[in-house]
């Protein structure tokens, strides 16, 4: 269901946001942290969507809505 999908997506978003990714730079082995976030669009199948293509289109629309709202969030 949509509520469960949003909960899972939010857990994934939070896990990615909390990742500590280090990059080695130069030959001195210095490490710089890289902060990564993710925007996720969620949709669930319903008779109104009628097809997988419509389901994916709705999820894609929700993804772009998440990005336009400031990124790093889940939109359904």
C-alpha positions in Angstrom: 0.0 0.0 0.0 1.0 3.6 -0.4 1.6 4.3 3.3 4.0 1.4 3.6 5.8 2.4 0.3 6.3 5.9 1.6 7.6 4.6 4.9 10.1 2.4 3.2 11.1 5.2 0.8 11.6 7.6 3.8 13.8 5.0 5.5 15.9 4.7 2.4 16.1 8.5 2.1 17.3 8.9 5.7 19.8 6.0 5.4 21.4 7.7 2.3 21.4 11.1 3.9 23.3 9.6 6.9 26.0 7.9 4.8 29.6 9.0 5.5 31.3 8.9 2.1 35.0 9.8 2.0 37.0 10.6 -1.1 40.8 10.5 -1.2 42.3 13.6 -2.9 45.9 14.3 -4.0 48.8 12.1 -3.1 48.7 13.1 0.5 45.8 10.8 1.2 43.6 13.6 2.5 39.9 12.7 2.7 37.0 15.0 2.1 33.5 14.0 3.0 30.8 13.8 0.4 27.2 14.6 1.4 24.6 12.7 -0.7 20.8 13.1 -0.6 18.0 11.6 -2.6 14.5 12.6 -3.8 12.0 9.8 -4.2 8.7 9.8 -6.0 6.2 7.1 -4.8 3.1 5.9 -6.4 0.9 2.8 -5.9 -1.2 0.9 -8.3 -4.9 1.6 -8.4 -7.7 1.0 -11.0 -7.6 4.7 -11.9 -4.0 4.3 -13.1 -4.9 1.4 -15.3 -1.4 0.5 -16.4 2.2 0.1 -15.3 3.1 3.0 -17.6 0.7 5.3 -15.8 2.0 4.1 -12.4 5.6 4.9 -13.5 4.5 8.2 -14.9 2.8 9.2 -11.6 6.0 8.2 -9.6 8.1 10.2 -12.0 5.8 13.3 -11.6 6.1 12.9 -7.8 9.9 12.7 -8.1 10.0 16.0 -10.0 7.7 17.5 -7.4 10.1 16.4 -4.7 13.0 18.0 -6.5 11.1 21.2 -7.1 10.2 21.4 -3.3 13.8 21.5 -2.4 15.1 18.0 -2.9 15.9 15.3 -0.2 12.3 14.3 0.4 9.7 11.7 -0.5 6.5 12.7 -2.4 3.5 10.5 -3.1 
